[in-house]
Amino acid sequence: MGSIGHANHQNEIVNSELCRLALAKVGNPNVLVNLISRRVRQLNSGGGALSRPLFHDVAGLGAADIALREIIDDKMGWDLPEEAALIEPAPKKRRKSS
């Protein structure tokens, strides 16, 4: 039973390392969560070319680990929307009451 606990602990270490490396590529943790979530849904959908991993060695990896490796290995791309500059609205001109 000790070997099973060790295997789970080892998997957690690998997974946290994959998260750290993927976050270094993406830069924003919120964007990373969205990328992983979307890719996991694609991998779990079970149909078409999008549901296949983009690399061969997937033995023992879950869908989230596969998505993380795809980001790290530059197999998956993304575009960030341009940030719009916030413009302060002009104060409303009030009419003088007579």
C-alpha positions as CSV (number, residue, x, y, z in Angstrom):
1,M,0.0,0.0,0.0
2,G,3.0,2.3,0.5
3,S,3.9,2.2,-3.2
4,I,0.4,3.5,-4.2
5,G,0.8,6.5,-1.9
6,H,4.2,7.1,-3.3
7,A,2.9,6.9,-6.8
8,N,0.2,9.5,-6.1
9,H,2.7,11.8,-4.4
10,Q,5.0,11.5,-7.4
11,N,2.1,12.3,-9.7
12,E,1.2,15.4,-7.7
13,I,4.8,16.6,-7.9
14,V,4.9,16.1,-11.7
15,N,1.5,17.8,-12.0
16,S,2.6,20.9,-9.9
17,E,5.7,21.1,-12.0
18,L,3.7,21.0,-15.2
19,C,1.4,23.8,-13.8
20,R,4.4,25.9,-12.9
21,L,6.0,25.5,-16.4
22,A,2.7,26.1,-18.2
23,L,2.0,29.2,-16.1
24,A,5.5,30.6,-17.1
25,K,4.4,30.2,-20.7
26,V,0.9,31.7,-20.4
27,G,1.7,34.4,-17.8
28,N,-1.9,34.7,-16.4
29,P,-3.3,32.0,-14.1
30,N,-6.9,32.8,-15.1
31,V,-6.1,32.3,-18.8
32,L,-4.2,29.1,-18.0
33,V,-7.3,27.7,-16.2
34,N,-9.5,28.6,-19.1
35,L,-7.1,27.0,-21.6
36,I,-6.8,23.8,-19.6
37,S,-10.5,23.6,-19.0
38,R,-11.3,24.0,-22.7
39,R,-8.7,21.5,-23.8
40,V,-9.8,18.9,-21.3
41,R,-13.3,19.2,-22.6
42,Q,-12.0,18.6,-26.1
43,L,-9.9,15.6,-25.1
44,N,-12.8,14.0,-23.2
45,S,-15.3,14.6,-26.0
46,G,-14.3,11.4,-27.7
47,G,-14.8,12.4,-31.3
48,G,-12.8,14.0,-34.1
49,A,-9.2,15.1,-34.4
50,L,-9.5,17.6,-31.6
51,S,-10.1,14.9,-29.1
52,R,-6.6,13.3,-29.7
53,P,-3.5,14.4,-27.8
54,L,-1.0,16.4,-29.8
55,F,1.9,14.2,-28.7
56,H,2.5,10.4,-28.5
57,D,3.7,9.6,-25.0
58,V,0.6,9.9,-23.0
59,A,0.9,6.8,-20.8
60,G,-0.3,7.5,-17.3
61,L,-1.3,11.1,-17.9
62,G,-4.7,12.5,-17.3
63,A,-6.5,14.9,-19.6
64,A,-5.3,18.0,-17.6
65,D,-1.7,16.8,-17.6
66,I,-1.9,16.3,-21.4
67,A,-3.3,19.8,-21.8
68,L,-0.5,21.2,-19.7
69,R,2.2,19.4,-21.7
70,E,0.7,20.6,-24.9
71,I,1.0,24.2,-23.7
72,I,4.6,23.6,-22.4
73,D,5.6,22.0,-25.7
74,D,4.1,24.8,-27.8
75,K,1.6,22.3,-29.4
76,M,-1.3,24.6,-28.4
77,G,-1.6,28.3,-29.1
78,W,-3.9,31.0,-27.9
79,D,-4.5,34.7,-28.5
80,L,-5.1,37.2,-25.8
81,P,-7.6,40.0,-26.6
82,E,-6.1,43.5,-26.7
83,E,-6.7,45.4,-23.5
84,A,-8.9,48.4,-24.1
85,A,-7.7,51.6,-22.6
86,L,-10.1,52.8,-19.9
87,I,-11.5,56.2,-20.9
88,E,-12.9,58.4,-18.2
89,P,-16.3,59.7,-19.2
90,A,-16.5,63.5,-19.5
91,P,-18.5,65.0,-16.7
92,K,-22.0,65.9,-17.6
93,K,-22.6,69.6,-18.1
94,R,-25.5,70.8,-15.9
95,R,-27.7,73.5,-17.0
96,K,-28.1,76.4,-14.7
97,S,-31.6,76.7,-13.5
98,S,-33.1,80.2,-13.7
